Amino acid sequence: MSLSLDKLRLLRRQAGDAKAVTPAAPEPPATPPAPVAANDARQPPAERSVFAWVEQEIRHKPTGTAAPTAAPATLRRPEVGSLHRLLGLRSRGEATPVRASARDRQLPGEEIAPGLFLIESLQPQPIPVAPLSLAFARRENEQVSAGDLLFFDTETTGLAGGTGTRAFMIGAADWHACPQRGEGLRIRQLLISTMAAEDAMLATFASWLRPSTVFCSYNGRSYDAPLLKTRYRLARQPDPISPRDHVDLLYPTRRRYRGSWENCKLSTIERQLLRVVREDDLPGSEAPGAWLRFLRGGDAINLRRVADHNHQDVVTLALLLQRLVQEEQRERETLALVGQ
């Protein structure tokens, strides 16, 4: 129903004049109201006249103009902003919001190249003088000098491997004698804070190697070494991994201790064999998330914990190698005594 205000007033005036001239007639009996459609959500109250209801409907509309049509539904800007936040995008020209978690972005070590940090420490301990036998690794009559061993471990962006996975930290430990600091196990770690610093990290790690270097790792022959070879190839740098010998401690450890404990993870070997208990250790599975969080503007708290985790890994490798050498020597001495 659409009636203008002028027509409504005219109808009211005519009704008033007719009532003044014509004597009051008895009101006809009330008839039941016509049924209203179920979808009519704006029904006038029963006690109000139809004129009052129509007047209320058109009271605020300009006289003689049609009712404005509803504007087409459009996506409001707050909704667009919510969608951008969900997708991790930001509007053009909008400043990057400052995150409360980004206050602590202090990385450990010293920045030796743009985006490349070196963390170095020395753990005092006596350096093995005699060559270490590799008989525990089924290398009969093979020995290696303690100064030639390089214990290494990487922290990567994932465990899938392939060209999409990269190492953002390389930890290395070797026995080193320093006139100023004494002798012991030297731990050096390379950490990149940008992807562009990967080339500098790979070149620095290669500079630490000598022709006589022997790698020592835990499952590094199957994972860490192939990963680094791929990164050197993609960076178009010479591969320093393949020409050098590699002792993987995982396999002799499995042969010797399989069935003794629930598994042969490095953390289990630390706890059960070496009696090393880590405190507030960040699991290796959370290392990729810690680095990616920092790249996206987050804090460096967990990234520093990743560095602590990597530090302990390479120290454990040195302890485990010496323990395997001692166990092999003890067994050989026992067999020699039994044979006599």
Buried (B, 14 or more C-beta within 10 A) or exposed (E): EEBBBEEBEEEEEEEEEEEEEEEEEEEEEEEEEEEEEEEEEEEBEEEEEEBEBBBEBBEEBEEEEEEEEEEEEEEEEEEEBEEEEEEEEEEEEEEEEEEEEBEEBEBBBEEEBEBBBBBEBBEEBEEBEEEBBBBBBEBEEBEBBBBBBBBBBBBBBEEEEEEEBBBBBBBBBBBBEEEEEEBBBBBBBBBBBEEEBBBBBBBBBBEBBEEEBBBBBBBBBEBBBBBBBBBBEEBEEEBBBEEBBBBBBBBBBEEBBEEEEEEBBBBBBBBBBBEBEEEEEBEBEBBBBBBBBBBEEBBBBBBBBBBBBBBBBBBBBBBBBBBBBEBBBEEEEEEEEEEE
